[in-house]
Amino acid sequence: MKLLITGASGLVGARLTEVAMKAGHEVIAIYNQHVITAPNALQVDLREENKIAKIVKDSGSDVVIHLASVTNVDLCEQDPHLADLVNAATTRAISQTCCEAGIHFLYVSTDYVFDGRKGNYTEHDQPNPVNGYGLSKLRGEEATLGASASFCVARTSVVYGWGRKSRPNFGSWTYSELKAARQIRVVDDQYCSPTLNSHLAVMLLEVAEKQLPGIIHLAGASRLNRYQFALEMADEFQLDRRLVLPTNGKLSSWVAERPLDSSLNVNKAQELLVSKPIDIKHALKQFAREIEN
C-alpha cells in the first residue's frame, strides 16, 4: 500500500512513518518546518492548496493520512483565522482532492470537539466545542465526511510520547521534571484519555489498511485527569510521587477554555481492531521501554 502522511515530522506522524515503512508500505512523508530525512519526504506548506492538491493527485497513493494541524489551543483562540485555515480549509481541500482522485482519506481529530460536560464520549455523541481549536477541528471533520461518507475521522486525546526535544509533550515533560526532582503542579479537574503516540501510530495504520469509514475513537483505554496521569508515571519510573502537586484548571493562565471531561469511549476500536486501545499501565510500560530510543 502507498500512503501519503501529512505532519510527518510531528509526534504521531514521525512514528506513523516509521511503523508504516517497517510494515512494508511505501510512504510519502509531508512536513513543513521541521526537516525529516525519510525517503520520499517533501517540504510543503499545506496552505498552498494548489501545490498540495497536485502532490496528492500525482502521488498514486491509496490512502492519505492527514495529521498536520495547528494544535496549540491558546494560539487557536488568539488567531481563529489561522486555526480555521490550517485545521479546516486545508482539510477541506485535501479531502475533496482525494475524493476526485479516488484516494481514501483519514483525518486525525481530537477529543476537544466535545464540551466536556459528561465524558466517555462515543462516536455517536454530538460535538459541541468550547474553544477555537475544537471548533476548527470539528469543521475539518465535517469537511472530511462531507467529501465522502467512505472517508474516516479518527479522534484521539492528549497524545504523549518521545519525539522532538524542542517540543515536549505532557508525558515527556512530566518525566523530565520528576527525573530532575522538580515539583510540578498538575490540574486534577480535567479528565481525558491519554494516548501513547507509538500505539496510536499502530492503530492509525490498521485503520488505514482496512480503509474504515466514518468516525472512530483511537485513544488510551483509561479515563484519567492529568494529576492521576502524573502519579501513574511517577510510579512506573519509580520517581517521587510527592513531587506531583494537584492544582485547579481555573487557576491557570490559559487563554482558551478547556473541556472538563473529554474522555473518549473506545469500545468501537476495541471491537474492530487487532491493535486495540491499551490502558494507562500497559501504555506507560511501553513508554518506559521506548525511552532509550
HELIX and SHEET records of a PDB file:
HELIX    1   1 LEU A   11  LYS A   22  1                                  12    
HELIX    2   2 GLU A   49  SER A   59  1                                  11    
HELIX    3   3 VAL A   73  GLN A   78  1                                   6    
HELIX    4   4 PRO A   80  ALA A   83  1                                   4    
HELIX    5   5 ASP A   84  ALA A   89  3                                   6    
HELIX    6   6 THR A   90  ALA A  101  1                                  12    
HELIX    7   7 ASP A  111  VAL A  113  5                                   3    
HELIX    8   8 GLY A  132  ALA A  147  1                                  16    
HELIX    9   9 PHE A  170  LYS A  179  1                                  10    
HELIX   10  10 ASN A  197  LYS A  210  1                                  14    
HELIX   11  11 ARG A  226  GLU A  236  1                                  11    
HELIX   12  12 ARG A  241  LEU A  243  5                                   3    
HELIX   13  13 GLY A  249  LEU A  251  5                                   3    
HELIX   14  14 ASN A  267  LEU A  272  1                                   6    
HELIX   15  15 ILE A  280  ARG A  289  1                                  10    
SHEET    1   A 7 ALA A  41  GLN A  43  0                                        
SHEET    2   A 7 GLU A  26  TYR A  31  1                                        
SHEET    3   A 7 LYS A   2  THR A   6  1                                        
SHEET    4   A 7 VAL A  63  HIS A  66  1                                        
SHEET    5   A 7 HIS A 104  THR A 110  1                                        
SHEET    6   A 7 CYS A 152  THR A 156  1                                        
SHEET    7   A 7 GLY A 214  HIS A 217  1                                        
SHEET    1   B 2 VAL A 159  TYR A 160  0                                        
SHEET    2   B 2 THR A 195  LEU A 196  1                                        
SHEET    1   C 2 ILE A 184  VAL A 187  0                                        
SHEET    2   C 2 VAL A 244  THR A 247  1                                        
SHEET    1   D 2 TYR A 191  CYS A 192  0                                        
SHEET    2   D 2 LEU A 224  ASN A 225 -1                                        
END                                                                             
